Amino acid sequence: MGDNLMDAVNQVLVLSIMMVIGIYARKKGFIDDRVEKGLSAILINITLPLMIINSFCLEFDKAIMGNAIKIFFYSIVIHLVLLILSRYIYIKASDRKKPLLIFTTSFSNCGFMGYPVLNSIFGEIGVFYASIFTMVFTALVWTAGVSLFTGKISMKEASKSILKNPSIWAVIIGIIIFVGQIKLPFAINSTVKSVGNMTTPISMIIIGSMLCGSNIKEMIGDFSLYYLSIVRLILVPIATYFTMNMFSIDSMLVAICTLLMAMPGAVVGPVIALSAGGDGKYGSQCVFITTLLSVITIPLFIYLVR
C-alpha cells in the first residue's frame, strides 16, 4: 500500500519538477509571453496530435474497440451531468463569476495535464482512451462551454472550432490506423513517437510558466476559488469513481475517467471568457489555483484507482 502511494507521488513529482523548470525559465527570462505562445502552438499543433496518433498504433483488438465506444459514451454522460449540476452548485455566485465556475468544474485540463499523467501510468493505451474521451470534451467546450458566456450556441462557429482542432484530426487519423491496421514506415513511426513524447515536458514547462505569471496575493482572499477547488479537484473525481464502480464498469475505464476528472480546470476557459467579453482574469485565477492544488490531490487519486 505504501509503495503504491509512493509510486503515485513520484509520478506527479516528476511532472511537478518539470513545472518548476518552467517557473525557473520564466523567472530567468528564458520564457516570455511570446515564447510561451510559441511553445503552446507547438504543443497543440504538433506534439500532442502526434502523441495521440502514436497511441493508436496498436494491434486491433475488439475489446479495446469496445472500450473506446464505452468511454466515448461515459464522457458524454459525465460532461452533461457536470454542466447541469454545476448550475445549482454555483447558484449563489455572481453573474461575473458563475460562467467561469461552471466551465472550470465541467471541463478539466484533459490535454495539457491529463495526457501526460495517463501516459506516465498506463502508457500508450491510457492516451488512446483519453483521446476518445477528449473528443466529447472538445465538442462540448465549443458548444455548451461557449454558450455559458454568450448565452447562445452558434453551430457554425462551433463546427469551425471543432474542425480546426488538430487533436480531433489526430484521433480520426489514429482510428484509421487502428481499424485498418496500417503499419507506418520505421522512420515515420519513430518520428511520430519521439516528437509525441515531447508533449509531457513541453506541457509541464508551459504550465510552470503560466503559474509564474500569476499574482497569488489577489487570490488568497477569494473564497470562491477555494470552493471551486474542492468541487473540481475532490468532489467531481470522487463522484466519478464511486458512481462508475456502482455499475461494475471496467477498472481501467474507471481509472481513466476518474483521473481525467481529477485534473485542474481547462486552460481554454479564460481564453473563451475573454473573447466573449467575460472576466478572463478571474478565469486565469480559476485555472491557476486548481492547477497549483492539483499537485497535492492528483497523487491521491492515482493511489485510489491503482
N, C-alpha and C positions, 0 to 999 in steps of 0.2 A: 504493500500500500504506500509506504513511504517513498519507495523507488519510483512508483508511477507519478506521484506528486512532484518529485524532484525532476523527473523527465519533462513534465509539463512546464515547470518553472524554467528549466534550461532552454526549452524550445522558444518560449516567449522572451527569455533573457537574450538570446541571440538576436531576435528581432529588435529588442529594446536597445541593444548596443548599436545596431545599425541606425536606429533613430538618433542616438546620441551623436553618432558620426555626422548625421545631417544637421544637428544643432550646432556642433563644433564648426562645420563648414560654413554655416550661416553666420555664426559669430565672427569668424575669421574673414568673412567677405568673399570666400570662395564661391558661395552661392548667394545670388541676389534675386530679386523678383523675376528678372529676365531669364536667368539660368534655371530657376525653379520652374518657370513656364515651359522652357525648352525640355527639361527632364520629364515633366508631366506629359508633354506631347509625344516624346519617345516612348514612354510607358504605355500610354493609351493607344497609340497608333502602331507600335512595333512590338515591343517585348511582351505585353500582355496578350495580344492576339496570337503571337507565336507560341506562348506558353499554353494557351487553350488548344491550339491545333496539335501541339505535341501530345497533350493529354488524350487526344482521340486516336493516337497511333497505337491502338490495342488490337489484339486478336478478337474477332467478332464473337460475342457471347450473348445468347438470348437472355440470360439472367441480367447482364449489365444493361442491355437494351430495355428490358422490363423495368429495371430500377430507375433508368433515366426518365421513362414516361411517368413513373410514380413520383419522382422528385419534382418534375415539372408541375404536376398536379398539387403536390404539397406546397410548393412555392406560391401558387395561385391562392390557395386557402389561407396560408399564413399571412401573406401581404394584405389580402382583402379584410381578414379579421382584424389585423392591426390598424388598418385605415379606418375601420368602423369604430372599434373600441377606443382609439386614441381621441376621437371627438368628445367622448364622455370623460375620459381620464383628465383632459385639459379643459374641461367645460368652463372653469373659472378663470382661465388665463386671459390676458388682454388680447385684443384683436391684433396687436402688433406681433405678439409672441406666439399665439396659438398655431398659425400655419407652420411655423418652423418646428414647434414642439411635436406636432402631429407628423410632420415629414421625417424628422430625425428618429422618432420612435418607430415609424413604419418601414423606413429604409436604412439598412445598415451598410457599412463600408465593405460590401462583398468583394470588390475588386482589389483595391489598394492593400487591404489587410487580410480579407478573407482568403484569397487565393494563396498568399504566402504561408498563412497559418496552416491551412489544409494540406498544402504541398509538403510542409515540414512533418506533418503527422501521417498522412495517408499516401503521399507521393502523387503520381500522375492520376490515379483513379479518383483521388479527392478533388483535384482540379477539374476532372471530367464531369463529375456530378455537380460541382459548384457552378460550372459554366452553364449547365442546363438550368439550374436554379436561378441564375442571374439573368437569363433570357426574360423571365417573367418580371424580375426586378426592373430591367431596362424599359420594358413596355409600360409598366405602371408608373415609373418615375416620370416619363414624358407625357402621361395622360392624367391619371389621378393625382400624381405629385404636383404637376404644374397647375392643375385646377385649384389646388389649395391656395395659391397666391393670386390667380387670375379670376377665379370664380366660374370658369368655363373650360371646356375641353375642345381644343382645335385639333381634329383628327388629321388635318392636312399638315400642320406644324409638327404634331406628334409623330406622324409617319416619317417625315423628313428626318427628325432627330433620331428615330429608331434605325432607319435605313443607313444613316451616316455613321452609326456606331460600329467601329471596327470589330468589337468583341462579338457582335451579332453575326457578322460575316465570317468571323473565325469559327464560330460554332457551326454555321452552315457548312463551311469547308470541312470542318472536323467530322461532321456527321457523314458527309460524302465519303471521306477517307475511311471511316469506321465501318459503315454499312457496305461500301464497295470493296473493302479490304485492299485499298490501294497502298502499295509499298513505295515510299518515297526513296529516290536515289540516296546513296550514303551521304554524299556531300550536302544535299539539301536537308536531309533528316538531321544530320549533325549540327548544321547551322540553325535550324529551327529550334532544336533542343538547347544549344548553347546560348543563343540570344534570348530564348524564352526564360532560361534560368537567371537572366539578369533582372527579371521582374522583381524578385524579392528585395535585393539590396537597393535598387533604384527606388522602389516604392517606399521602403522604410526611411531612406535618406530624404525623400521629398516630405514625408510626414514629419520627420525631425525638423526640417527647415521651416515647415508651416507652424509647428509648435513654437519655435524660437521667435517667430514674428508676432506672437500674440501677447496681449497685456493681461497678465494674471490678476493684477490688482483690481481691475474693473469687474472681474467675475466673482471675487470672493464673497461679496455681499448679496449676490443674486440667488435667492432660494430656488427659483425655477430651474436653474441649471443642475442643482443637486437632486431635485425631484425627478428631472428628466433622466439623469444618470442612473438613478435607482431603477426606474422603469426600463430604460433602454438596455442597461448592462446586466441587470439581475432578474427582474420580473419577467421580461419577454423571453429570454433563453430558458429560464426555469419552466415557464408555462409551456413553451415549445417542447421541451424534453419530456415532461411528465404527461402531457396530452398525447403526444405521439406514442409513448410507451403504453398508454392505456389501450391503444388499438393494435398492440403487438406488431409494430412496424419493424422492418429490418434494422438491426442495431447500427449499421454503418450509415444508413439514411437518416436515422435519428441523430446520430453524432454530427453529420454534415449540416443538417438543418439547424441543430442547436448551436453549433459553433458559428455558423454564418449569422445567426440571430444574436450571438454574444458580441459581435463586432460593434465598434463605435458608430456614430452617425455618419451617413454618406456625405462625402466631401462635395458632392454636386449640389447639395441643399442650398448653401449660401449663394452659389452662382445663379441658381434658378430664382431665388428670392430677389437678388439684386437686379436681375434682368426684368423681373416683373414689378419692380418698384417696391419690393418688400425690404425688410431690415437685414441686409447682408451681413452687417457687423454682428448682430445677435446670432445669426446663423453660424458664423465662424466660431463664436463662443461655444455654441452647442457642440460643434464638431471637436473643438479643442478640448473641452472638459471631459467629454465621453472618451476621446482618444487617450487622454492622459490617464484616466482612471481605469481604462480597459487593460492596461499593463498589469493591474492587480487582479482584475476579475477573470480575464481570459484563461490564465493557468488553472483556475478553479474549475472552469467548465471543461477544459481539456481533461483534467483529472476525473471529472464526473462521467464523461462519455467513454472513457477508456476502460 
